[in-house]
Amino acid sequence: MLDELVKSLYIAGKDFREYYLKPGSLSWGIIFPFVFALAFITRRGGITEWLAPGMISLALFFGSTSMSAMSIVFERRIGSFERLLLFPIGYNCISLGKSLSSFIMGIISAIPVLLLTLIILPKPPAFTLLLTITILITTFTSSTFGVLISFLVKDPTQVMTVFNIVRFTMMFLSDIIIPITMMPHYVIPISLALPLTYMTEALRYAYTGSYDILPPEISITVSLILGILFLVGSSEVIKRSKP
Amino acid sequence: MSADDGDCIITVRNLVKKYDNLQAVDHISFCVKKNEIFGFLGPNGAGKTTTVRMLVGLSNITEGEARIGGYDVVRDYKKVRRIIGVVPDISNLYSELTALQNLLFSAAMYGVPKKYRQERAEKLLKFFGLWKMRNFKFKNLSKGLKRRLTIAAALTHNPKILFLDEPTAGLDVMSRRVVWERILELNKSGVTIFLTTHNVYEAFHICDRINIINKGRIVASGTPVELGRKFSAKEVVEVAFQPVNPSVKELAKHVTGALSVKSEKDRIEIVTSNPIPVIEGLIQYAKLNKLNISMLSLRGADAEELFLQIVGEQ
């Protein structure tokens, strides 16, 4: 168990060195969420306290998923992913390793946006410790989600397209830009089916001290459970994808 | 390591691989003895790589069983991976990592204790002539050096068995020879080698025993000498006419006992098991058509012709 955990850290370290500076990671993982947050800050009315957690959520989501897409897609395309399958390790170790590198990228993407909001908004976060914990949990969930999607898409060249469909759909339906309370009633179930909604709600409570419709105990717990389910799911997908 | 099957370090029984309607590997059985260089020779699409992928756990087995070092390749896959090294048909190390970083990563993943990793990586870099390039990124190495480094990465944990899938495909003569030398040295040091190749010369040149696979079935097996003896009562008659060589089709009609007739640059090669009537037929043909025979020679069939003959008989 400990041995596999250490090996998953090696995988994460290798991925980070290998893919951090790749154009796909930089553009979708760092530049896009930062510019997006800047666009909201510089618009008329500026960024509001309500919007800030959504921007952080979006940044960590884009950051982590861009890393998982890069590291998994690239390795599957050039055949180096098979190297991991040849080591004496379990599938969980591989998916955890991939999730950890995505996690680091997610945190790196979220930090500039978090700092921007802290500088610009007059009020500090309501619960600093809870915000830190929530960022860690939601980045974990976002990372394992990205890893699962990357493994589920059969054709590696299609992953970025799939990711962008998923990301942009979530951006509008996950309580980031449009409050869930203002959505038409028939859209709310869709929003509640999206993991990013729980992540954003969890962050919103930690940052502002209030939430839209999901109490923190629900949003944080569901985020964590989803993260674990995505991790287990991606291990199963790797196992089943063997020809 | 648990008990092996006699002398065999790899035992394969009735192995089958099906993809929907395609039977890629069809009930093959064989044994690889400890410390030998075992060649798995066949044309493209014969089932070589599919077999290796099943053995090393990259592909599911449809039917049959395989044991490596006494361990079942499916049930004990982690134990199997600790004693094998695998070099795939492509050099697939990590492009942004240096040669040294790639080896250190591989050693770490195979569970080599931290204090030995550096030493092991350095030893391998020197063994494969890559020491000066240790800080070069993998993506900046030449094709031959990438191949060597990929083999080195499969050896970081001192495996007992090394699987090499087309190790010299696409390499120039010099790089190919270096790889062959290293394979022979590794074998001398006690590593069992399982080599798949479509290069007949390579198989006959470095392997102790060869299995020839075609259309998913093993069609011949033995040492290079045994295979030569078994199939090569065949000889090759080489002939050239003046002023011009007749067409292969035309000549084939007039020569009895020819197994195959083909044009090879300025001469015609006739494979036969009985060269006398062939030579007589050639002389008669030349006389009838008022042609001169400018060259006539007889030699034993080479490995490549032998291979074509074996595979062609299927």
Interface residues (C-beta under 8 A of the other chain):
Chain A: D3 K7 Y10 I11 K14 R17 E18 Y19 I78 G79 S80 E82 R83 L84 L85 L86 F87 P88 I89 G90 K242 P243
Chain B: Y19 R53 V56 G57 L58 S59 N60 K78 K79 R81 R82 V86 P88 I90 N92 L93 Y94 S95 E96 L97 Q101 F105 S106 A108 M109 Y110 G111 A153
